[in-house]
Amino acid sequence: MRIEIISTGDEIVTGLVVDTNAAWLSALLLEQGWQVRRRVTVGDNLKDLKTVLAESASRAEVVLVCGGLGPTADDLTAQAAAEAFDQPLTLFPDWLATIEARYASRGRPMPASNAKQAWLPQGGEILDNPVGTACGFVVTHTGHQGPSLLFFTPGVPFEFKQMVREQIMPRLKALAGAQTDTELRRFYTFGVSESALSDMLDAAPWPAGIELGYRSSMPLIELKLIGHGASAADMDAAEARLLAAIEPWLVGRGDKEPAQQILDLLGDKPLTLLEGESRGALLAMCHPHPALTASFSHALASELAQLAAPAAPLSLTIGRAGPDGVPLLLCVDGQLYGQTLKVSHPDPDSGRRIIAFAALDMLRRQLQGLPVLGDYRTLARTASR
């Protein structure tokens, strides 16, 4: 199923508003096995809107359009849809009555401009908006490539997300049926660069219908095996090839965040954190753990030999930065494992997240019976114990 997303609004095109709706929607669709093929952003210009709508409808089976359904003169999406698909704007009296009733329930008369939100493309189907005055609607267009369903939603994130979850997703699932044409498998790596992974993984082509995607999400690199109609055997073979290459840096797989996967290995065991240079970055990763104790100190040692662990059965300590890097210490029932790592990153916050995850990775490796000190390509180890 080919899906495209259109986001509308001058505020998005100019960068005054970040388009979080499209990112959220793309990720939600991918979780269902549907990868969005194209995303387009267009301003509040009637001609441009008509062109983009017609182009997407000519290519995609499903087009999801967000924004431009308000009561003001620059809200042009409904008019653009009406003109693009020769379905003249028509008053939908039931929705007009709904808007009037919502204003009446607040003891206020409906402004005349809101009536515009009840004029929709003729033949369209209303998508209820239980919290706002802008209803969504569905337009069916049949072109040379076959039918296309276009779903129109308001841009207010709360209204948009509720409409997608409650009304659009069930329609898409019914449209796709029990089968999905896309399968997604996620893997997460730490301590190796995206370019190094590409050198390892992109030299030879993947089986037909399978592609490998990369996403840098500091401090991790996410790898996505995406199968478009690929057989289970081909997907399994591609996964085996991928794992054989990335095993030294693999820190998680599946839809759950790797930090949470590591915490899950702990069960209900208490974990104590003592942070210096990371300034709470490790706590941010570990805060969901139900048996967590955490503290910060600016007076921790900057040398591994002088760094002491708190009096706790299981603890992670991150010291201060020194000339040789940042010392990390894992204590498990009195047994100490330590390393000093040098991080080279222009963004201080990213550097702190890298150091924090390196400490958490020490815990993961110990819990999984692996050597506690990993072989990282992006971090320089200057000391160990």
RAQUI-V708807 format. One record per residue. N is the residue number from 1. SS is DSSP state (H for helix, E for strand, C for the rest). OMEGA is omega in whole degrees, -180 to 180 (none if undefined). D_LAST is the distance of its C-alpha to the last C-alpha in whole Angstrom. Layout:
n=N ss=SS omega=OMEGA d_last=D_LAST
n=N ss=SS omega=OMEGA d_last=D_LAST
This chain:
n=1 ss=C omega=-180 d_last=54
n=2 ss=C omega=-178 d_last=54
n=3 ss=E omega=173 d_last=53
n=4 ss=E omega=-180 d_last=53
n=5 ss=E omega=175 d_last=52
n=6 ss=E omega=174 d_last=54
n=7 ss=E omega=-177 d_last=53
n=8 ss=E omega=174 d_last=56
n=9 ss=C omega=177 d_last=57
n=10 ss=H omega=-177 d_last=57
n=11 ss=H omega=178 d_last=54
n=12 ss=H omega=-179 d_last=52
n=13 ss=H omega=-177 d_last=53
n=14 ss=C omega=179 d_last=53
n=15 ss=C omega=179 d_last=49
n=16 ss=C omega=177 d_last=50
n=17 ss=C omega=177 d_last=49
n=18 ss=C omega=-176 d_last=46
n=19 ss=C omega=178 d_last=47
n=20 ss=H omega=-179 d_last=45
n=21 ss=H omega=-177 d_last=48
n=22 ss=H omega=179 d_last=47
n=23 ss=H omega=179 d_last=44
n=24 ss=H omega=-178 d_last=44
n=25 ss=H omega=179 d_last=47
n=26 ss=H omega=180 d_last=45
n=27 ss=H omega=179 d_last=42
n=28 ss=H omega=180 d_last=44
n=29 ss=H omega=-180 d_last=46
n=30 ss=H omega=177 d_last=43
n=31 ss=H omega=179 d_last=42
n=32 ss=C omega=-179 d_last=46
n=33 ss=C omega=-180 d_last=45
n=34 ss=C omega=179 d_last=48
n=35 ss=C omega=177 d_last=46
n=36 ss=E omega=-176 d_last=48
n=37 ss=E omega=-178 d_last=50
n=38 ss=E omega=173 d_last=50
n=39 ss=E omega=-177 d_last=50
n=40 ss=E omega=174 d_last=53
n=41 ss=E omega=-177 d_last=53
n=42 ss=E omega=-179 d_last=57
n=43 ss=C omega=-176 d_last=58
n=44 ss=C omega=179 d_last=61
n=45 ss=C omega=-172 d_last=64
n=46 ss=H omega=-179 d_last=66
n=47 ss=H omega=-180 d_last=67
n=48 ss=H omega=180 d_last=63
n=49 ss=H omega=180 d_last=63
n=50 ss=H omega=-179 d_last=65
n=51 ss=H omega=-178 d_last=64
n=52 ss=H omega=179 d_last=61
n=53 ss=H omega=-179 d_last=62
n=54 ss=H omega=-180 d_last=64
n=55 ss=H omega=-180 d_last=62
n=56 ss=H omega=-180 d_last=59
n=57 ss=H omega=180 d_last=62
n=58 ss=H omega=-177 d_last=63
n=59 ss=H omega=-166 d_last=59
n=60 ss=C omega=173 d_last=58
n=61 ss=C omega=-180 d_last=59
n=62 ss=E omega=176 d_last=57
n=63 ss=E omega=180 d_last=57
n=64 ss=E omega=-173 d_last=55
n=65 ss=E omega=-175 d_last=57
n=66 ss=E omega=172 d_last=55
n=67 ss=C omega=174 d_last=57
n=68 ss=C omega=-179 d_last=60
n=69 ss=C omega=-179 d_last=62
n=70 ss=C omega=-175 d_last=63
n=71 ss=C omega=-173 d_last=66
n=72 ss=C omega=-174 d_last=66
n=73 ss=C omega=-179 d_last=68
n=74 ss=C omega=175 d_last=65
n=75 ss=C omega=-167 d_last=64
n=76 ss=C omega=-172 d_last=65
n=77 ss=H omega=-180 d_last=63
n=78 ss=H omega=179 d_last=66
n=79 ss=H omega=179 d_last=69
n=80 ss=H omega=178 d_last=67
n=81 ss=H omega=180 d_last=67
n=82 ss=H omega=-177 d_last=70
n=83 ss=H omega=-178 d_last=71
n=84 ss=H omega=-174 d_last=69
n=85 ss=C omega=176 d_last=70
n=86 ss=C omega=176 d_last=74
n=87 ss=C omega=-171 d_last=73
n=88 ss=C omega=177 d_last=75
n=89 ss=E omega=-176 d_last=74
n=90 ss=E omega=178 d_last=75
n=91 ss=E omega=172 d_last=75
n=92 ss=C omega=-172 d_last=74
n=93 ss=H omega=-180 d_last=75
n=94 ss=H omega=179 d_last=73
n=95 ss=H omega=175 d_last=70
n=96 ss=H omega=178 d_last=72
n=97 ss=H omega=178 d_last=73
n=98 ss=H omega=179 d_last=70
n=99 ss=H omega=-179 d_last=69
n=100 ss=H omega=-179 d_last=72
n=101 ss=H omega=180 d_last=71
n=102 ss=H omega=176 d_last=68
n=103 ss=H omega=-180 d_last=69
n=104 ss=H omega=-180 d_last=72
n=105 ss=H omega=177 d_last=69
n=106 ss=C omega=180 d_last=68
n=107 ss=C omega=-177 d_last=71
n=108 ss=C omega=175 d_last=71
n=109 ss=C omega=179 d_last=74
n=110 ss=C omega=174 d_last=72
n=111 ss=C omega=-177 d_last=72
n=112 ss=H omega=-177 d_last=74
n=113 ss=H omega=-179 d_last=71
n=114 ss=H omega=179 d_last=69
n=115 ss=H omega=179 d_last=72
n=116 ss=H omega=-176 d_last=71
n=117 ss=H omega=176 d_last=68
n=118 ss=H omega=176 d_last=70
n=119 ss=E omega=-174 d_last=72
n=120 ss=E omega=179 d_last=70
n=121 ss=E omega=-180 d_last=71
n=122 ss=C omega=-179 d_last=73
n=123 ss=C omega=178 d_last=72
n=124 ss=C omega=179 d_last=69
n=125 ss=E omega=-178 d_last=67
n=126 ss=E omega=167 d_last=66
n=127 ss=E omega=-174 d_last=62
n=128 ss=C omega=171 d_last=62
n=129 ss=C omega=-173 d_last=60
n=130 ss=C omega=-175 d_last=60
n=131 ss=C omega=-177 d_last=59
n=132 ss=C omega=-179 d_last=61
n=133 ss=C omega=180 d_last=64
n=134 ss=C omega=175 d_last=63
n=135 ss=C omega=168 d_last=63
n=136 ss=E omega=176 d_last=61
n=137 ss=E omega=-179 d_last=64
n=138 ss=E omega=176 d_last=64
n=139 ss=E omega=175 d_last=66
n=140 ss=E omega=179 d_last=66
n=141 ss=E omega=178 d_last=67
n=142 ss=E omega=-180 d_last=68
n=143 ss=E omega=-177 d_last=68
n=144 ss=C omega=-178 d_last=68
n=145 ss=C omega=-179 d_last=65
n=146 ss=E omega=-175 d_last=66
n=147 ss=E omega=176 d_last=65
n=148 ss=E omega=175 d_last=63
n=149 ss=E omega=179 d_last=62
n=150 ss=E omega=179 d_last=61
n=151 ss=E omega=-178 d_last=59
n=152 ss=E omega=-178 d_last=60
n=153 ss=E omega=172 d_last=58
n=154 ss=C omega=-177 d_last=57
n=155 ss=C omega=179 d_last=55
n=156 ss=C omega=-170 d_last=54
n=157 ss=H omega=-178 d_last=50
n=158 ss=H omega=180 d_last=51
n=159 ss=H omega=-179 d_last=54
n=160 ss=H omega=-176 d_last=53
n=161 ss=H omega=179 d_last=50
n=162 ss=H omega=179 d_last=52
n=163 ss=H omega=179 d_last=55
n=164 ss=H omega=-176 d_last=53
n=165 ss=H omega=-169 d_last=51
n=166 ss=H omega=-173 d_last=54
n=167 ss=H omega=-175 d_last=57
n=168 ss=H omega=-179 d_last=56
n=169 ss=H omega=177 d_last=53
n=170 ss=H omega=179 d_last=55
n=171 ss=H omega=-180 d_last=58
n=172 ss=H omega=179 d_last=55
n=173 ss=H omega=178 d_last=54
n=174 ss=H omega=180 d_last=58
n=175 ss=H omega=-179 d_last=58
n=176 ss=H omega=-177 d_last=56
n=177 ss=C omega=-177 d_last=56
n=178 ss=C omega=-177 d_last=54
n=179 ss=C omega=173 d_last=53
n=180 ss=C omega=-177 d_last=50
n=181 ss=C omega=-178 d_last=50
n=182 ss=E omega=174 d_last=47
n=183 ss=E omega=-177 d_last=43
n=184 ss=E omega=174 d_last=40
n=185 ss=E omega=-175 d_last=37
n=186 ss=E omega=177 d_last=34
n=187 ss=E omega=-176 d_last=30
n=188 ss=E omega=179 d_last=27
n=189 ss=E omega=178 d_last=24
n=190 ss=C omega=176 d_last=21
n=191 ss=C omega=178 d_last=20
n=192 ss=C omega=-175 d_last=23
n=193 ss=C omega=178 d_last=26
n=194 ss=H omega=-180 d_last=29
n=195 ss=H omega=177 d_last=31
n=196 ss=H omega=177 d_last=28
n=197 ss=H omega=179 d_last=29
n=198 ss=H omega=179 d_last=33
n=199 ss=H omega=-179 d_last=32
n=200 ss=H omega=-165 d_last=31
n=201 ss=H omega=-172 d_last=34
n=202 ss=C omega=-178 d_last=37
n=203 ss=C omega=-180 d_last=38
n=204 ss=C omega=-179 d_last=40
n=205 ss=C omega=175 d_last=42
n=206 ss=C omega=-179 d_last=41
n=207 ss=C omega=-180 d_last=44
n=208 ss=C omega=179 d_last=47
n=209 ss=C omega=-179 d_last=47
n=210 ss=E omega=176 d_last=43
n=211 ss=E omega=180 d_last=41
n=212 ss=E omega=178 d_last=38
n=213 ss=E omega=-179 d_last=37
n=214 ss=E omega=173 d_last=34
n=215 ss=E omega=177 d_last=33
n=216 ss=E omega=179 d_last=31
n=217 ss=E omega=-172 d_last=30
n=218 ss=C omega=14 d_last=27
n=219 ss=C omega=-173 d_last=24
n=220 ss=E omega=167 d_last=25
n=221 ss=E omega=177 d_last=28
n=222 ss=E omega=176 d_last=30
n=223 ss=E omega=-178 d_last=32
n=224 ss=E omega=170 d_last=36
n=225 ss=E omega=-176 d_last=38
n=226 ss=E omega=179 d_last=41
n=227 ss=E omega=178 d_last=44
n=228 ss=E omega=-179 d_last=47
n=229 ss=C omega=-179 d_last=50
n=230 ss=C omega=179 d_last=47
n=231 ss=C omega=178 d_last=47
n=232 ss=H omega=180 d_last=45
n=233 ss=H omega=179 d_last=44
n=234 ss=H omega=178 d_last=44
n=235 ss=H omega=179 d_last=41
n=236 ss=H omega=179 d_last=39
n=237 ss=H omega=178 d_last=39
n=238 ss=H omega=178 d_last=38
n=239 ss=H omega=179 d_last=35
n=240 ss=H omega=178 d_last=34
n=241 ss=H omega=180 d_last=34
n=242 ss=H omega=-177 d_last=32
n=243 ss=H omega=179 d_last=29
n=244 ss=H omega=-178 d_last=29
n=245 ss=H omega=-171 d_last=28
n=246 ss=H omega=-174 d_last=26
n=247 ss=H omega=-179 d_last=24
n=248 ss=H omega=-175 d_last=21
n=249 ss=H omega=-178 d_last=21
n=250 ss=E omega=-179 d_last=23
n=251 ss=E omega=179 d_last=22
n=252 ss=E omega=178 d_last=26
n=253 ss=E omega=-180 d_last=29
n=254 ss=C omega=-174 d_last=33
n=255 ss=C omega=-178 d_last=34
n=256 ss=C omega=180 d_last=32
n=257 ss=C omega=-178 d_last=29
n=258 ss=H omega=179 d_last=26
n=259 ss=H omega=179 d_last=24
n=260 ss=H omega=177 d_last=27
n=261 ss=H omega=178 d_last=26
n=262 ss=H omega=178 d_last=23
n=263 ss=H omega=178 d_last=24
n=264 ss=H omega=178 d_last=27
n=265 ss=H omega=-180 d_last=24
n=266 ss=H omega=-173 d_last=23
n=267 ss=C omega=180 d_last=27
n=268 ss=C omega=180 d_last=28
n=269 ss=C omega=177 d_last=24
n=270 ss=C omega=178 d_last=24
n=271 ss=E omega=179 d_last=21
n=272 ss=E omega=178 d_last=20
n=273 ss=E omega=173 d_last=19
n=274 ss=E omega=-172 d_last=18
n=275 ss=E omega=172 d_last=19
n=276 ss=C omega=-175 d_last=19
n=277 ss=C omega=-177 d_last=19
n=278 ss=C omega=171 d_last=20
n=279 ss=C omega=176 d_last=23
n=280 ss=C omega=180 d_last=24
n=281 ss=H omega=179 d_last=23
n=282 ss=H omega=176 d_last=21
n=283 ss=H omega=179 d_last=24
n=284 ss=H omega=179 d_last=26
n=285 ss=H omega=-171 d_last=25
n=286 ss=H omega=-171 d_last=24
n=287 ss=C omega=178 d_last=27
n=288 ss=C omega=-176 d_last=29
n=289 ss=C omega=-173 d_last=27
n=290 ss=C omega=-177 d_last=30
n=291 ss=C omega=-173 d_last=27
n=292 ss=E omega=171 d_last=25
n=293 ss=E omega=-175 d_last=24
n=294 ss=E omega=177 d_last=23
n=295 ss=E omega=-180 d_last=23
n=296 ss=E omega=176 d_last=23
n=297 ss=C omega=177 d_last=22
n=298 ss=C omega=-175 d_last=23
n=299 ss=C omega=180 d_last=21
n=300 ss=C omega=-179 d_last=17
n=301 ss=C omega=176 d_last=15
n=302 ss=C omega=177 d_last=15
n=303 ss=C omega=-175 d_last=12
n=304 ss=H omega=-177 d_last=8
n=305 ss=H omega=-178 d_last=8
n=306 ss=H omega=-177 d_last=11
n=307 ss=C omega=-178 d_last=11
n=308 ss=C omega=178 d_last=12
n=309 ss=C omega=175 d_last=13
n=310 ss=C omega=-180 d_last=17
n=311 ss=C omega=-179 d_last=19
n=312 ss=C omega=180 d_last=19
n=313 ss=C omega=-178 d_last=18
n=314 ss=E omega=-176 d_last=17
n=315 ss=E omega=172 d_last=16
n=316 ss=E omega=-180 d_last=14
n=317 ss=E omega=176 d_last=14
n=318 ss=E omega=-177 d_last=14
n=319 ss=E omega=177 d_last=15
n=320 ss=E omega=176 d_last=17
n=321 ss=E omega=177 d_last=17
n=322 ss=E omega=-179 d_last=17
n=323 ss=C omega=-177 d_last=18
n=324 ss=C omega=-179 d_last=15
n=325 ss=E omega=-178 d_last=15
n=326 ss=E omega=179 d_last=14
n=327 ss=E omega=178 d_last=10
n=328 ss=E omega=-177 d_last=10
n=329 ss=E omega=174 d_last=9
n=330 ss=E omega=177 d_last=10
n=331 ss=E omega=179 d_last=12
n=332 ss=E omega=180 d_last=14
n=333 ss=C omega=177 d_last=16
n=334 ss=C omega=178 d_last=14
n=335 ss=E omega=-176 d_last=11
n=336 ss=E omega=174 d_last=8
n=337 ss=E omega=-176 d_last=6
n=338 ss=E omega=175 d_last=5
n=339 ss=E omega=173 d_last=6
n=340 ss=E omega=-175 d_last=9
n=341 ss=E omega=173 d_last=12
n=342 ss=E omega=179 d_last=16
n=343 ss=C omega=177 d_last=19
n=344 ss=C omega=179 d_last=22
n=345 ss=C omega=-176 d_last=25
n=346 ss=C omega=-178 d_last=28
n=347 ss=C omega=-177 d_last=28
n=348 ss=H omega=-180 d_last=26
n=349 ss=H omega=178 d_last=27
n=350 ss=H omega=177 d_last=26
n=351 ss=H omega=179 d_last=23
n=352 ss=H omega=178 d_last=22
n=353 ss=H omega=178 d_last=22
n=354 ss=H omega=180 d_last=20
n=355 ss=H omega=-180 d_last=17
n=356 ss=H omega=-179 d_last=18
n=357 ss=H omega=176 d_last=19
n=358 ss=H omega=176 d_last=15
n=359 ss=H omega=-180 d_last=14
n=360 ss=H omega=179 d_last=17
n=361 ss=H omega=174 d_last=16
n=362 ss=H omega=178 d_last=13
n=363 ss=H omega=179 d_last=15
n=364 ss=H omega=-176 d_last=18
n=365 ss=H omega=178 d_last=15
n=366 ss=H omega=-179 d_last=14
n=367 ss=H omega=-180 d_last=18
n=368 ss=C omega=177 d_last=19
n=369 ss=C omega=179 d_last=17
n=370 ss=C omega=171 d_last=16
n=371 ss=C omega=-173 d_last=12
n=372 ss=C omega=-178 d_last=11
n=373 ss=C omega=-178 d_last=10
n=374 ss=C omega=179 d_last=13
n=375 ss=C omega=-176 d_last=15
n=376 ss=C omega=178 d_last=17
n=377 ss=C omega=-176 d_last=20
n=378 ss=C omega=-180 d_last=20
n=379 ss=C omega=178 d_last=17
n=380 ss=E omega=177 d_last=15
n=381 ss=E omega=-178 d_last=11
n=382 ss=E omega=177 d_last=11
n=383 ss=E omega=177 d_last=7
n=384 ss=E omega=176 d_last=4
n=385 ss=C omega=none d_last=0
